[in-house]
């Protein structure tokens, strides 16, 4: 079982400090992964412009998801001053999303690349990568012995950090149930929660997660201002 410890002195936002393989990481309450040894911030599945994509198909959602998601990302950058920001795939909801960006939101994305590396790992929703925005594009990326990619691969993948599945944890009790986005890790690999405001989540007891972990994983559920470590037996299916 992966070993988690709270370290509020170094993680004022209530993050959990743990290990993936031999690499120390912090699971942030925002849903971001902090690689302190490389001064690198990693976020997955922003799905920018999902609201406008749905609106184009006649399903009206408040068109503020991109603004809210970028505000949360900017807050993480301000708090941590990373030397690199890795967008771990599905940063845009579809291949036309970049063209639907408001001018001020595009400017905010450009600002993220000022004074630091901005790395776009491509995903299934944005396989072409950015067209007019700055930064580097990669299929996968190796940092501190970790392999960062969008979609988790089957079988033993030591050191893999991925997104794509939008993991969520559900805990049920006598007074009802609580469902939250979460990190999920067995200490060998980790899957990050979706960072986007409209991204949603898939219960980690779903069959899509079966076979990805060599030992019983642990959920790091996102709470208000902290990450809660939850053992597998305490989790319930939807």
Secondary structure as UniProt FT lines:
FT   STRAND          5..6
FT   TURN            8..10
FT   TURN            12..13
FT   STRAND          16..20
FT   TURN            21..22
FT   STRAND          23..27
FT   TURN            29..30
FT   STRAND          33..35
FT   HELIX           36..38
FT   STRAND          40..44
FT   HELIX           50..56
FT   TURN            57..58
FT   TURN            63..64
FT   HELIX           65..80
FT   STRAND          84..88
FT   TURN            95..96
FT   HELIX           97..100
FT   HELIX           103..112
FT   TURN            113..115
FT   STRAND          117..121
FT   TURN            127..128
FT   STRAND          136..138
FT   STRAND          140..143
FT   TURN            144..145
FT   STRAND          146..149
FT   TURN            158..159
FT   STRAND          160..162
FT   STRAND          167..173
FT   TURN            174..175
FT   STRAND          176..185
FT   STRAND          190..191
FT   TURN            197..198
FT   STRAND          202..203
FT   TURN            204..205
FT   HELIX           207..209
FT   TURN            210..211
FT   STRAND          218..222
FT   STRAND          227..230
FT   HELIX           232..234
//
